Amino acid sequence: MLEFLDGWECEHDEIAGCVVSLAEEFRERNFWGSADVEAIIQWISDLKKIGAVVIVDDGKVVAKTQRIRRHC
């Protein structure tokens, strides 16, 4: 797995696409099962539903929520 990760490069511009792509690659190599990939896809979908934006800032992955909470 480490050798694979060392050589893997993401072809997407957004980190969410990279996460899903990597999960699918893990499934193809039998590191993960289909349920694991579906969980990742659902997690990314949930993040998007709440308005979360995942960015890389100074090499660190940061999740920010854009949605303003009302009636708190």
CHARMM-style PDB file with segment names, atoms N, HN, CA, C and O in Angstrom:
ATOM      1  N   MET     1       0.825  -1.188   0.000  1.00  0.00      PROA
ATOM      2  CA  MET     1       0.000   0.000   0.000  1.00  0.00      PROA
ATOM      3  C   MET     1       0.875   1.260   0.000  1.00  0.00      PROA
ATOM      4  O   MET     1       0.565   2.222  -0.703  1.00  0.00      PROA
ATOM      5  N   LEU     2       1.945   1.264   0.768  1.00  0.00      PROA
ATOM      6  HN  LEU     2       2.196   0.482   1.339  1.00  0.00      PROA
ATOM      7  CA  LEU     2       2.809   2.445   0.837  1.00  0.00      PROA
ATOM      8  C   LEU     2       3.445   2.757  -0.511  1.00  0.00      PROA
ATOM      9  O   LEU     2       3.571   3.920  -0.894  1.00  0.00      PROA
ATOM     10  N   GLU     3       3.839   1.724  -1.217  1.00  0.00      PROA
ATOM     11  HN  GLU     3       3.736   0.779  -0.905  1.00  0.00      PROA
ATOM     12  CA  GLU     3       4.422   1.928  -2.543  1.00  0.00      PROA
ATOM     13  C   GLU     3       3.393   2.551  -3.488  1.00  0.00      PROA
ATOM     14  O   GLU     3       3.707   3.464  -4.251  1.00  0.00      PROA
ATOM     15  N   PHE     4       2.166   2.045  -3.424  1.00  0.00      PROA
ATOM     16  HN  PHE     4       1.911   1.303  -2.803  1.00  0.00      PROA
ATOM     17  CA  PHE     4       1.093   2.604  -4.245  1.00  0.00      PROA
ATOM     18  C   PHE     4       0.860   4.072  -3.894  1.00  0.00      PROA
ATOM     19  O   PHE     4       0.804   4.917  -4.787  1.00  0.00      PROA
ATOM     20  N   LEU     5       0.725   4.385  -2.606  1.00  0.00      PROA
ATOM     21  HN  LEU     5       0.771   3.699  -1.880  1.00  0.00      PROA
ATOM     22  CA  LEU     5       0.470   5.766  -2.177  1.00  0.00      PROA
ATOM     23  C   LEU     5       1.605   6.707  -2.570  1.00  0.00      PROA
ATOM     24  O   LEU     5       1.370   7.861  -2.929  1.00  0.00      PROA
ATOM     25  N   ASP     6       2.821   6.212  -2.501  1.00  0.00      PROA
ATOM     26  HN  ASP     6       3.012   5.275  -2.210  1.00  0.00      PROA
ATOM     27  CA  ASP     6       3.968   7.040  -2.851  1.00  0.00      PROA
ATOM     28  C   ASP     6       3.922   7.484  -4.313  1.00  0.00      PROA
ATOM     29  O   ASP     6       4.372   8.580  -4.645  1.00  0.00      PROA
ATOM     30  N   GLY     7       3.382   6.638  -5.178  1.00  0.00      PROA
ATOM     31  HN  GLY     7       3.016   5.748  -4.908  1.00  0.00      PROA
ATOM     32  CA  GLY     7       3.328   6.960  -6.594  1.00  0.00      PROA
ATOM     33  C   GLY     7       2.004   7.531  -7.069  1.00  0.00      PROA
ATOM     34  O   GLY     7       1.887   7.946  -8.223  1.00  0.00      PROA
ATOM     35  N   TRP     8       0.996   7.560  -6.187  1.00  0.00      PROA
ATOM     36  HN  TRP     8       1.092   7.223  -5.251  1.00  0.00      PROA
ATOM     37  CA  TRP     8      -0.342   8.007  -6.599  1.00  0.00      PROA
ATOM     38  C   TRP     8      -0.399   9.517  -6.748  1.00  0.00      PROA
ATOM     39  O   TRP     8       0.129  10.259  -5.920  1.00  0.00      PROA
ATOM     40  N   GLU     9      -1.050   9.959  -7.823  1.00  0.00      PROA
ATOM     41  HN  GLU     9      -1.478   9.356  -8.495  1.00  0.00      PROA
ATOM     42  CA  GLU     9      -1.273  11.385  -8.045  1.00  0.00      PROA
ATOM     43  C   GLU     9      -2.734  11.602  -8.381  1.00  0.00      PROA
ATOM     44  O   GLU     9      -3.330  10.830  -9.132  1.00  0.00      PROA
ATOM     45  N   CYS    10      -3.300  12.639  -7.830  1.00  0.00      PROA
ATOM     46  HN  CYS    10      -2.816  13.266  -7.220  1.00  0.00      PROA
ATOM     47  CA  CYS    10      -4.702  12.954  -8.073  1.00  0.00      PROA
ATOM     48  C   CYS    10      -4.835  13.740  -9.371  1.00  0.00      PROA
ATOM     49  O   CYS    10      -4.028  14.621  -9.667  1.00  0.00      PROA
ATOM     50  N   GLU    11      -5.866  13.404 -10.139  1.00  0.00      PROA
ATOM     51  HN  GLU    11      -6.521  12.688  -9.899  1.00  0.00      PROA
ATOM     52  CA  GLU    11      -6.126  14.098 -11.400  1.00  0.00      PROA
ATOM     53  C   GLU    11      -7.220  15.152 -11.257  1.00  0.00      PROA
ATOM     54  O   GLU    11      -7.586  15.801 -12.237  1.00  0.00      PROA
ATOM     55  N   HSD    12      -7.743  15.327 -10.046  1.00  0.00      PROA
ATOM     56  HN  HSD    12      -7.445  14.800  -9.250  1.00  0.00      PROA
ATOM     57  CA  HSD    12      -8.828  16.282  -9.807  1.00  0.00      PROA
ATOM     58  C   HSD    12      -8.277  17.603  -9.276  1.00  0.00      PROA
ATOM     59  O   HSD    12      -7.182  17.662  -8.716  1.00  0.00      PROA
ATOM     60  N   ASP    13      -9.061  18.652  -9.467  1.00  0.00      PROA
ATOM     61  HN  ASP    13      -9.951  18.604  -9.922  1.00  0.00      PROA
ATOM     62  CA  ASP    13      -8.686  19.967  -8.941  1.00  0.00      PROA
ATOM     63  C   ASP    13      -9.160  20.175  -7.509  1.00  0.00      PROA
ATOM     64  O   ASP    13      -8.581  20.973  -6.772  1.00  0.00      PROA
ATOM     65  N   GLU    14     -10.213  19.459  -7.111  1.00  0.00      PROA
ATOM     66  HN  GLU    14     -10.683  18.811  -7.710  1.00  0.00      PROA
ATOM     67  CA  GLU    14     -10.782  19.606  -5.770  1.00  0.00      PROA
ATOM     68  C   GLU    14     -10.413  18.401  -4.917  1.00  0.00      PROA
ATOM     69  O   GLU    14     -10.347  17.273  -5.405  1.00  0.00      PROA
ATOM     70  N   ILE    15     -10.175  18.657  -3.641  1.00  0.00      PROA
ATOM     71  HN  ILE    15     -10.229  19.573  -3.244  1.00  0.00      PROA
ATOM     72  CA  ILE    15      -9.765  17.581  -2.741  1.00  0.00      PROA
ATOM     73  C   ILE    15     -10.854  16.513  -2.588  1.00  0.00      PROA
ATOM     74  O   ILE    15     -10.541  15.338  -2.397  1.00  0.00      PROA
ATOM     75  N   ALA    16     -12.128  16.911  -2.668  1.00  0.00      PROA
ATOM     76  HN  ALA    16     -12.382  17.866  -2.822  1.00  0.00      PROA
ATOM     77  CA  ALA    16     -13.216  15.932  -2.558  1.00  0.00      PROA
ATOM     78  C   ALA    16     -13.116  14.897  -3.674  1.00  0.00      PROA
ATOM     79  O   ALA    16     -13.305  13.704  -3.438  1.00  0.00      PROA
ATOM     80  N   GLY    17     -12.822  15.347  -4.875  1.00  0.00      PROA
ATOM     81  HN  GLY    17     -12.667  16.316  -5.067  1.00  0.00      PROA
ATOM     82  CA  GLY    17     -12.645  14.424  -5.997  1.00  0.00      PROA
ATOM     83  C   GLY    17     -11.459  13.507  -5.786  1.00  0.00      PROA
ATOM     84  O   GLY    17     -11.502  12.330  -6.145  1.00  0.00      PROA
ATOM     85  N   CYS    18     -10.400  14.045  -5.204  1.00  0.00      PROA
ATOM     86  HN  CYS    18     -10.365  15.001  -4.912  1.00  0.00      PROA
ATOM     87  CA  CYS    18      -9.216  13.234  -4.905  1.00  0.00      PROA
ATOM     88  C   CYS    18      -9.529  12.150  -3.878  1.00  0.00      PROA
ATOM     89  O   CYS    18      -9.074  11.014  -4.007  1.00  0.00      PROA
ATOM     90  N   VAL    19     -10.300  12.505  -2.870  1.00  0.00      PROA
ATOM     91  HN  VAL    19     -10.669  13.428  -2.766  1.00  0.00      PROA
ATOM     92  CA  VAL    19     -10.657  11.540  -1.820  1.00  0.00      PROA
ATOM     93  C   VAL    19     -11.449  10.384  -2.419  1.00  0.00      PROA
ATOM     94  O   VAL    19     -11.162   9.220  -2.140  1.00  0.00      PROA
ATOM     95  N   VAL    20     -12.438  10.702  -3.237  1.00  0.00      PROA
ATOM     96  HN  VAL    20     -12.672  11.648  -3.464  1.00  0.00      PROA
ATOM     97  CA  VAL    20     -13.264   9.662  -3.863  1.00  0.00      PROA
ATOM     98  C   VAL    20     -12.419   8.822  -4.821  1.00  0.00      PROA
ATOM     99  O   VAL    20     -12.526   7.596  -4.835  1.00  0.00      PROA
ATOM    100  N   SER    21     -11.591   9.474  -5.608  1.00  0.00      PROA
ATOM    101  HN  SER    21     -11.504  10.470  -5.596  1.00  0.00      PROA
ATOM    102  CA  SER    21     -10.729   8.756  -6.544  1.00  0.00      PROA
ATOM    103  C   SER    21      -9.786   7.800  -5.820  1.00  0.00      PROA
ATOM    104  O   SER    21      -9.600   6.661  -6.248  1.00  0.00      PROA
ATOM    105  N   LEU    22      -9.199   8.263  -4.732  1.00  0.00      PROA
ATOM    106  HN  LEU    22      -9.350   9.189  -4.385  1.00  0.00      PROA
ATOM    107  CA  LEU    22      -8.300   7.410  -3.963  1.00  0.00      PROA
ATOM    108  C   LEU    22      -9.054   6.238  -3.345  1.00  0.00      PROA
ATOM    109  O   LEU    22      -8.553   5.114  -3.328  1.00  0.00      PROA
ATOM    110  N   ALA    23     -10.245   6.494  -2.844  1.00  0.00      PROA
ATOM    111  HN  ALA    23     -10.652   7.407  -2.858  1.00  0.00      PROA
ATOM    112  CA  ALA    23     -11.059   5.409  -2.281  1.00  0.00      PROA
ATOM    113  C   ALA    23     -11.361   4.353  -3.340  1.00  0.00      PROA
ATOM    114  O   ALA    23     -11.293   3.155  -3.065  1.00  0.00      PROA
ATOM    115  N   GLU    24     -11.694   4.797  -4.546  1.00  0.00      PROA
ATOM    116  HN  GLU    24     -11.750   5.770  -4.770  1.00  0.00      PROA
ATOM    117  CA  GLU    24     -11.976   3.852  -5.630  1.00  0.00      PROA
ATOM    118  C   GLU    24     -10.731   3.054  -6.011  1.00  0.00      PROA
ATOM    119  O   GLU    24     -10.821   1.861  -6.301  1.00  0.00      PROA
ATOM    120  N   GLU    25      -9.583   3.704  -6.010  1.00  0.00      PROA
ATOM    121  HN  GLU    25      -9.510   4.673  -5.775  1.00  0.00      PROA
ATOM    122  CA  GLU    25      -8.321   2.997  -6.275  1.00  0.00      PROA
ATOM    123  C   GLU    25      -8.051   1.958  -5.188  1.00  0.00      PROA
ATOM    124  O   GLU    25      -7.590   0.856  -5.486  1.00  0.00      PROA
ATOM    125  N   PHE    26      -8.335   2.299  -3.931  1.00  0.00      PROA
ATOM    126  HN  PHE    26      -8.710   3.194  -3.689  1.00  0.00      PROA
ATOM    127  CA  PHE    26      -8.176   1.345  -2.829  1.00  0.00      PROA
ATOM    128  C   PHE    26      -9.058   0.120  -3.045  1.00  0.00      PROA
ATOM    129  O   PHE    26      -8.631  -1.008  -2.801  1.00  0.00      PROA
ATOM    130  N   ARG    27     -10.296   0.344  -3.507  1.00  0.00      PROA
ATOM    131  HN  ARG    27     -10.643   1.260  -3.706  1.00  0.00      PROA
ATOM    132  CA  ARG    27     -11.204  -0.781  -3.760  1.00  0.00      PROA
ATOM    133  C   ARG    27     -10.655  -1.657  -4.882  1.00  0.00      PROA
ATOM    134  O   ARG    27     -10.666  -2.884  -4.774  1.00  0.00      PROA
ATOM    135  N   GLU    28     -10.177  -1.036  -5.957  1.00  0.00      PROA
ATOM    136  HN  GLU    28     -10.168  -0.040  -6.046  1.00  0.00      PROA
ATOM    137  CA  GLU    28      -9.649  -1.797  -7.092  1.00  0.00      PROA
ATOM    138  C   GLU    28      -8.461  -2.664  -6.701  1.00  0.00      PROA
ATOM    139  O   GLU    28      -8.232  -3.717  -7.295  1.00  0.00      PROA
ATOM    140  N   ARG    29      -7.711  -2.223  -5.709  1.00  0.00      PROA
ATOM    141  HN  ARG    29      -7.897  -1.368  -5.226  1.00  0.00      PROA
ATOM    142  CA  ARG    29      -6.534  -2.973  -5.260  1.00  0.00      PROA
ATOM    143  C   ARG    29      -6.828  -3.859  -4.049  1.00  0.00      PROA
ATOM    144  O   ARG    29      -5.919  -4.426  -3.443  1.00  0.00      PROA
ATOM    145  N   ASN    30      -8.104  -3.966  -3.710  1.00  0.00      PROA
ATOM    146  HN  ASN    30      -8.843  -3.505  -4.202  1.00  0.00      PROA
ATOM    147  CA  ASN    30      -8.574  -4.798  -2.596  1.00  0.00      PROA
ATOM    148  C   ASN    30      -8.032  -4.369  -1.240  1.00  0.00      PROA
ATOM    149  O   ASN    30      -7.933  -5.184  -0.323  1.00  0.00      PROA
ATOM    150  N   PHE    31      -7.674  -3.068  -1.108  1.00  0.00      PROA
ATOM    151  HN  PHE    31      -7.754  -2.407  -1.853  1.00  0.00      PROA
ATOM    152  CA  PHE    31      -7.324  -2.542   0.207  1.00  0.00      PROA
ATOM    153  C   PHE    31      -8.603  -2.287   0.995  1.00  0.00      PROA
ATOM    154  O   PHE    31      -8.632  -2.455   2.214  1.00  0.00      PROA
ATOM    155  N   TRP    32      -9.655  -1.881   0.296  1.00  0.00      PROA
ATOM    156  HN  TRP    32      -9.630  -1.744  -0.694  1.00  0.00      PROA
ATOM    157  CA  TRP    32     -10.960  -1.584   0.888  1.00  0.00      PROA
ATOM    158  C   TRP    32     -12.040  -2.318   0.123  1.00  0.00      PROA
ATOM    159  O   TRP    32     -11.828  -2.772  -1.001  1.00  0.00      PROA
ATOM    160  N   GLY    33     -13.206  -2.430   0.750  1.00  0.00      PROA
ATOM    161  HN  GLY    33     -13.379  -2.061   1.663  1.00  0.00      PROA
ATOM    162  CA  GLY    33     -14.364  -3.009   0.088  1.00  0.00      PROA
ATOM    163  C   GLY    33     -15.274  -1.924  -0.466  1.00  0.00      PROA
ATOM    164  O   GLY    33     -15.046  -0.733  -0.258  1.00  0.00      PROA
ATOM    165  N   SER    34     -16.306  -2.358  -1.173  1.00  0.00      PROA
ATOM    166  HN  SER    34     -16.491  -3.326  -1.342  1.00  0.00      PROA
ATOM    167  CA  SER    34     -17.259  -1.414  -1.770  1.00  0.00      PROA
ATOM    168  C   SER    34     -17.982  -0.585  -0.721  1.00  0.00      PROA
ATOM    169  O   SER    34     -18.276   0.587  -0.955  1.00  0.00      PROA
ATOM    170  N   ALA    35     -18.274  -1.179   0.432  1.00  0.00      PROA
ATOM    171  HN  ALA    35     -18.035  -2.131   0.622  1.00  0.00      PROA
ATOM    172  CA  ALA    35     -18.969  -0.444   1.499  1.00  0.00      PROA
ATOM    173  C   ALA    35     -18.119   0.723   2.001  1.00  0.00      PROA
ATOM    174  O   ALA    35     -18.651   1.779   2.345  1.00  0.00      PROA
ATOM    175  N   ASP    36     -16.815   0.537   2.042  1.00  0.00      PROA
ATOM    176  HN  ASP    36     -16.383  -0.321   1.762  1.00  0.00      PROA
ATOM    177  CA  ASP    36     -15.918   1.616   2.465  1.00  0.00      PROA
ATOM    178  C   ASP    36     -15.970   2.784   1.481  1.00  0.00      PROA
ATOM    179  O   ASP    36     -16.017   3.947   1.884  1.00  0.00      PROA
ATOM    180  N   VAL    37     -15.961   2.466   0.205  1.00  0.00      PROA
ATOM    181  HN  VAL    37     -15.923   1.522  -0.122  1.00  0.00      PROA
ATOM    182  CA  VAL    37     -16.008   3.506  -0.824  1.00  0.00      PROA
ATOM    183  C   VAL    37     -17.343   4.242  -0.766  1.00  0.00      PROA
ATOM    184  O   VAL    37     -17.385   5.468  -0.860  1.00  0.00      PROA
ATOM    185  N   GLU    38     -18.426   3.495  -0.612  1.00  0.00      PROA
ATOM    186  HN  GLU    38     -18.392   2.499  -0.535  1.00  0.00      PROA
ATOM    187  CA  GLU    38     -19.749   4.123  -0.512  1.00  0.00      PROA
ATOM    188  C   GLU    38     -19.825   5.039   0.708  1.00  0.00      PROA
ATOM    189  O   GLU    38     -20.450   6.098   0.647  1.00  0.00      PROA
ATOM    190  N   ALA    39     -19.200   4.644   1.806  1.00  0.00      PROA
ATOM    191  HN  ALA    39     -18.692   3.784   1.856  1.00  0.00      PROA
ATOM    192  CA  ALA    39     -19.186   5.492   3.008  1.00  0.00      PROA
ATOM    193  C   ALA    39     -18.437   6.799   2.736  1.00  0.00      PROA
ATOM    194  O   ALA    39     -18.866   7.862   3.186  1.00  0.00      PROA
ATOM    195  N   ILE    40     -17.339   6.728   2.013  1.00  0.00      PROA
ATOM    196  HN  ILE    40     -16.991   5.864   1.648  1.00  0.00      PROA
ATOM    197  CA  ILE    40     -16.577   7.933   1.661  1.00  0.00      PROA
ATOM    198  C   ILE    40     -17.404   8.839   0.757  1.00  0.00      PROA
ATOM    199  O   ILE    40     -17.451  10.051   0.963  1.00  0.00      PROA
ATOM    200  N   ILE    41     -18.053   8.255  -0.237  1.00  0.00      PROA
ATOM    201  HN  ILE    41     -18.016   7.270  -0.403  1.00  0.00      PROA
ATOM    202  CA  ILE    41     -18.890   9.036  -1.150  1.00  0.00      PROA
ATOM    203  C   ILE    41     -20.017   9.712  -0.384  1.00  0.00      PROA
ATOM    204  O   ILE    41     -20.320  10.879  -0.629  1.00  0.00      PROA
ATOM    205  N   GLN    42     -20.642   8.989   0.542  1.00  0.00      PROA
ATOM    206  HN  GLN    42     -20.396   8.040   0.741  1.00  0.00      PROA
ATOM    207  CA  GLN    42     -21.727   9.568   1.344  1.00  0.00      PROA
ATOM    208  C   GLN    42     -21.206  10.680   2.252  1.00  0.00      PROA
ATOM    209  O   GLN    42     -21.863  11.707   2.420  1.00  0.00      PROA
ATOM    210  N   TRP    43     -20.036  10.476   2.832  1.00  0.00      PROA
ATOM    211  HN  TRP    43     -19.503   9.641   2.696  1.00  0.00      PROA
ATOM    212  CA  TRP    43     -19.427  11.489   3.700  1.00  0.00      PROA
ATOM    213  C   TRP    43     -19.171  12.783   2.928  1.00  0.00      PROA
ATOM    214  O   TRP    43     -19.480  13.871   3.413  1.00  0.00      PROA
ATOM    215  N   ILE    44     -18.605  12.661   1.725  1.00  0.00      PROA
ATOM    216  HN  ILE    44     -18.354  11.776   1.331  1.00  0.00      PROA
ATOM    217  CA  ILE    44     -18.364  13.840   0.884  1.00  0.00      PROA
ATOM    218  C   ILE    44     -19.684  14.519   0.547  1.00  0.00      PROA
ATOM    219  O   ILE    44     -19.777  15.746   0.575  1.00  0.00      PROA
ATOM    220  N   SER    45     -20.698  13.735   0.232  1.00  0.00      PROA
ATOM    221  HN  SER    45     -20.623  12.738   0.209  1.00  0.00      PROA
ATOM    222  CA  SER    45     -22.024  14.282  -0.073  1.00  0.00      PROA
ATOM    223  C   SER    45     -22.590  15.037   1.127  1.00  0.00      PROA
ATOM    224  O   SER    45     -23.144  16.126   0.975  1.00  0.00      PROA
ATOM    225  N   ASP    46     -22.451  14.460   2.312  1.00  0.00      PROA
ATOM    226  HN  ASP    46     -22.001  13.575   2.435  1.00  0.00      PROA
ATOM    227  CA  ASP    46     -22.936  15.115   3.533  1.00  0.00      PROA
ATOM    228  C   ASP    46     -22.206  16.435   3.784  1.00  0.00      PROA
ATOM    229  O   ASP    46     -22.826  17.427   4.166  1.00  0.00      PROA
ATOM    230  N   LEU    47     -20.900  16.446   3.571  1.00  0.00      PROA
ATOM    231  HN  LEU    47     -20.396  15.639   3.261  1.00  0.00      PROA
ATOM    232  CA  LEU    47     -20.132  17.684   3.740  1.00  0.00      PROA
ATOM    233  C   LEU    47     -20.634  18.769   2.794  1.00  0.00      PROA
ATOM    234  O   LEU    47     -20.766  19.930   3.182  1.00  0.00      PROA
ATOM    235  N   LYS    48     -20.910  18.385   1.557  1.00  0.00      PROA
ATOM    236  HN  LYS    48     -20.802  17.442   1.242  1.00  0.00      PROA
ATOM    237  CA  LYS    48     -21.409  19.356   0.580  1.00  0.00      PROA
ATOM    238  C   LYS    48     -22.790  19.868   0.963  1.00  0.00      PROA
ATOM    239  O   LYS    48     -23.092  21.045   0.768  1.00  0.00      PROA
ATOM    240  N   LYS    49     -23.641  18.981   1.513  1.00  0.00      PROA
ATOM    241  HN  LYS    49     -23.396  18.025   1.672  1.00  0.00      PROA
ATOM    242  CA  LYS    49     -24.996  19.378   1.910  1.00  0.00      PROA
ATOM    243  C   LYS    49     -24.995  20.432   3.008  1.00  0.00      PROA
ATOM    244  O   LYS    49     -25.873  21.295   3.038  1.00  0.00      PROA
ATOM    245  N   ILE    50     -24.022  20.371   3.907  1.00  0.00      PROA
ATOM    246  HN  ILE    50     -23.310  19.670   3.882  1.00  0.00      PROA
ATOM    247  CA  ILE    50     -23.979  21.362   4.990  1.00  0.00      PROA
ATOM    248  C   ILE    50     -23.151  22.585   4.604  1.00  0.00      PROA
ATOM    249  O   ILE    50     -22.923  23.480   5.418  1.00  0.00      PROA
ATOM    250  N   GLY    51     -22.710  22.608   3.362  1.00  0.00      PROA
ATOM    251  HN  GLY    51     -22.895  21.881   2.700  1.00  0.00      PROA
ATOM    252  CA  GLY    51     -21.961  23.758   2.887  1.00  0.00      PROA
ATOM    253  C   GLY    51     -20.500  23.756   3.266  1.00  0.00      PROA
ATOM    254  O   GLY    51     -19.842  24.794   3.210  1.00  0.00      PROA
ATOM    255  N   ALA    52     -19.984  22.606   3.649  1.00  0.00      PROA
ATOM    256  HN  ALA    52     -20.518  21.762   3.694  1.00  0.00      PROA
ATOM    257  CA  ALA    52     -18.570  22.528   4.029  1.00  0.00      PROA
ATOM    258  C   ALA    52     -17.690  22.616   2.789  1.00  0.00      PROA
ATOM    259  O   ALA    52     -17.982  22.017   1.754  1.00  0.00      PROA
ATOM    260  N   VAL    53     -16.635  23.355   2.913  1.00  0.00      PROA
ATOM    261  HN  VAL    53     -16.397  23.842   3.754  1.00  0.00      PROA
ATOM    262  CA  VAL    53     -15.655  23.491   1.847  1.00  0.00      PROA
ATOM    263  C   VAL    53     -14.332  23.009   2.413  1.00  0.00      PROA
ATOM    264  O   VAL    53     -13.878  23.497   3.448  1.00  0.00      PROA
ATOM    265  N   VAL    54     -13.722  22.062   1.741  1.00  0.00      PROA
ATOM    266  HN  VAL    54     -14.091  21.666   0.901  1.00  0.00      PROA
ATOM    267  CA  VAL    54     -12.440  21.539   2.196  1.00  0.00      PROA
ATOM    268  C   VAL    54     -11.356  22.159   1.327  1.00  0.00      PROA
ATOM    269  O   VAL    54     -11.383  22.048   0.102  1.00  0.00      PROA
ATOM    270  N   ILE    55     -10.408  22.811   1.976  1.00  0.00      PROA
ATOM    271  HN  ILE    55     -10.386  22.902   2.971  1.00  0.00      PROA
ATOM    272  CA  ILE    55      -9.316  23.474   1.262  1.00  0.00      PROA
ATOM    273  C   ILE    55      -7.982  23.043   1.853  1.00  0.00      PROA
ATOM    274  O   ILE    55      -7.922  22.487   2.950  1.00  0.00      PROA
ATOM    275  N   VAL    56      -6.935  23.302   1.124  1.00  0.00      PROA
ATOM    276  HN  VAL    56      -6.983  23.754   0.233  1.00  0.00      PROA
ATOM    277  CA  VAL    56      -5.586  23.072   1.629  1.00  0.00      PROA
ATOM    278  C   VAL    56      -4.966  24.442   1.869  1.00  0.00      PROA
ATOM    279  O   VAL    56      -4.852  25.256   0.953  1.00  0.00      PROA
ATOM    280  N   ASP    57      -4.568  24.684   3.115  1.00  0.00      PROA
ATOM    281  HN  ASP    57      -4.661  24.022   3.859  1.00  0.00      PROA
ATOM    282  CA  ASP    57      -4.000  25.968   3.514  1.00  0.00      PROA
ATOM    283  C   ASP    57      -2.644  25.714   4.159  1.00  0.00      PROA
ATOM    284  O   ASP    57      -2.566  25.095   5.220  1.00  0.00      PROA
ATOM    285  N   ASP    58      -1.591  26.183   3.531  1.00  0.00      PROA
ATOM    286  HN  ASP    58      -1.655  26.686   2.669  1.00  0.00      PROA
ATOM    287  CA  ASP    58      -0.225  25.948   4.020  1.00  0.00      PROA
ATOM    288  C   ASP    58       0.058  24.467   4.238  1.00  0.00      PROA
ATOM    289  O   ASP    58       0.703  24.089   5.216  1.00  0.00      PROA
ATOM    290  N   GLY    59      -0.424  23.634   3.325  1.00  0.00      PROA
ATOM    291  HN  GLY    59      -0.947  23.941   2.530  1.00  0.00      PROA
ATOM    292  CA  GLY    59      -0.185  22.205   3.409  1.00  0.00      PROA
ATOM    293  C   GLY    59      -1.084  21.468   4.372  1.00  0.00      PROA
ATOM    294  O   GLY    59      -0.946  20.255   4.532  1.00  0.00      PROA
ATOM    295  N   LYS    60      -2.010  22.170   5.026  1.00  0.00      PROA
ATOM    296  HN  LYS    60      -2.122  23.155   4.897  1.00  0.00      PROA
ATOM    297  CA  LYS    60      -2.928  21.537   5.972  1.00  0.00      PROA
ATOM    298  C   LYS    60      -4.326  21.518   5.375  1.00  0.00      PROA
ATOM    299  O   LYS    60      -4.757  22.487   4.751  1.00  0.00      PROA
ATOM    300  N   VAL    61      -5.028  20.411   5.570  1.00  0.00      PROA
ATOM    301  HN  VAL    61      -4.678  19.624   6.078  1.00  0.00      PROA
ATOM    302  CA  VAL    61      -6.401  20.298   5.089  1.00  0.00      PROA
ATOM    303  C   VAL    61      -7.320  20.925   6.119  1.00  0.00      PROA
ATOM    304  O   VAL    61      -7.276  20.583   7.301  1.00  0.00      PROA
ATOM    305  N   VAL    62      -8.153  21.849   5.656  1.00  0.00      PROA
ATOM    306  HN  VAL    62      -8.188  22.126   4.696  1.00  0.00      PROA
ATOM    307  CA  VAL    62      -9.044  22.591   6.543  1.00  0.00      PROA
ATOM    308  C   VAL    62     -10.460  22.500   5.992  1.00  0.00      PROA
ATOM    309  O   VAL    62     -10.674  22.711   4.798  1.00  0.00      PROA
ATOM    310  N   ALA    63     -11.428  22.187   6.847  1.00  0.00      PROA
ATOM    311  HN  ALA    63     -11.254  22.016   7.817  1.00  0.00      PROA
ATOM    312  CA  ALA    63     -12.837  22.179   6.441  1.00  0.00      PROA
ATOM    313  C   ALA    63     -13.506  23.402   7.041  1.00  0.00      PROA
ATOM    314  O   ALA    63     -13.395  23.666   8.238  1.00  0.00      PROA
ATOM    315  N   LYS    64     -14.193  24.136   6.201  1.00  0.00      PROA
ATOM    316  HN  LYS    64     -14.283  23.921   5.228  1.00  0.00      PROA
ATOM    317  CA  LYS    64     -14.902  25.327   6.656  1.00  0.00      PROA
ATOM    318  C   LYS    64     -16.352  25.209   6.231  1.00  0.00      PROA
ATOM    319  O   LYS    64     -16.648  24.673   5.163  1.00  0.00      PROA
ATOM    320  N   THR    65     -17.251  25.705   7.054  1.00  0.00      PROA
ATOM    321  HN  THR    65     -17.011  26.141   7.921  1.00  0.00      PROA
ATOM    322  CA  THR    65     -18.672  25.690   6.723  1.00  0.00      PROA
ATOM    323  C   THR    65     -19.086  27.079   6.299  1.00  0.00      PROA
ATOM    324  O   THR    65     -18.851  28.056   7.010  1.00  0.00      PROA
ATOM    325  N   GLN    66     -19.709  27.161   5.123  1.00  0.00      PROA
ATOM    326  HN  GLN    66     -19.899  26.367   4.545  1.00  0.00      PROA
ATOM    327  CA  GLN    66     -20.142  28.445   4.597  1.00  0.00      PROA
ATOM    328  C   GLN    66     -21.568  28.779   5.014  1.00  0.00      PROA
ATOM    329  O   GLN    66     -21.953  29.948   5.024  1.00  0.00      PROA
ATOM    330  N   ARG    67     -22.340  27.778   5.353  1.00  0.00      PROA
ATOM    331  HN  ARG    67     -22.027  26.828   5.345  1.00  0.00      PROA
ATOM    332  CA  ARG    67     -23.738  28.003   5.686  1.00  0.00      PROA
ATOM    333  C   ARG    67     -23.853  28.763   7.000  1.00  0.00      PROA
ATOM    334  O   ARG    67     -23.158  28.455   7.968  1.00  0.00      PROA
ATOM    335  N   ILE    68     -24.718  29.741   7.028  1.00  0.00      PROA
ATOM    336  HN  ILE    68     -25.283  29.992   6.242  1.00  0.00      PROA
ATOM    337  CA  ILE    68     -24.976  30.507   8.249  1.00  0.00      PROA
ATOM    338  C   ILE    68     -26.116  29.826   8.990  1.00  0.00      PROA
ATOM    339  O   ILE    68     -27.179  29.577   8.421  1.00  0.00      PROA
ATOM    340  N   ARG    69     -25.891  29.532  10.240  1.00  0.00      PROA
ATOM    341  HN  ARG    69     -25.027  29.734  10.702  1.00  0.00      PROA
ATOM    342  CA  ARG    69     -26.935  28.887  11.037  1.00  0.00      PROA
ATOM    343  C   ARG    69     -27.952  29.914  11.490  1.00  0.00      PROA
ATOM    344  O   ARG    69     -27.594  30.993  11.962  1.00  0.00      PROA
ATOM    345  N   ARG    70     -29.199  29.580  11.348  1.00  0.00      PROA
ATOM    346  HN  ARG    70     -29.490  28.703  10.965  1.00  0.00      PROA
ATOM    347  CA  ARG    70     -30.274  30.468  11.781  1.00  0.00      PROA
ATOM    348  C   ARG    70     -31.008  29.829  12.951  1.00  0.00      PROA
ATOM    349  O   ARG    70     -31.034  28.607  13.094  1.00  0.00      PROA
ATOM    350  N   HSD    71     -31.589  30.655  13.763  1.00  0.00      PROA
ATOM    351  HN  HSD    71     -31.568  31.648  13.647  1.00  0.00      PROA
ATOM    352  CA  HSD    71     -32.411  30.204  14.889  1.00  0.00      PROA
ATOM    353  C   HSD    71     -31.621  29.346  15.867  1.00  0.00      PROA
ATOM    354  O   HSD    71     -32.137  28.350  16.374  1.00  0.00      PROA
ATOM    355  N   CYS    72     -30.392  29.717  16.134  1.00  0.00      PROA
ATOM    356  HN  CYS    72     -29.973  30.526  15.722  1.00  0.00      PROA
ATOM    357  CA  CYS    72     -29.573  28.960  17.089  1.00  0.00      PROA
ATOM    358  C   CYS    72     -29.930  29.333  18.511  1.00  0.00      PROA
ATOM    359  OT1 CYS    72     -29.346  28.800  19.455  1.00  0.00      PROA
TER     360      CYS     72
END
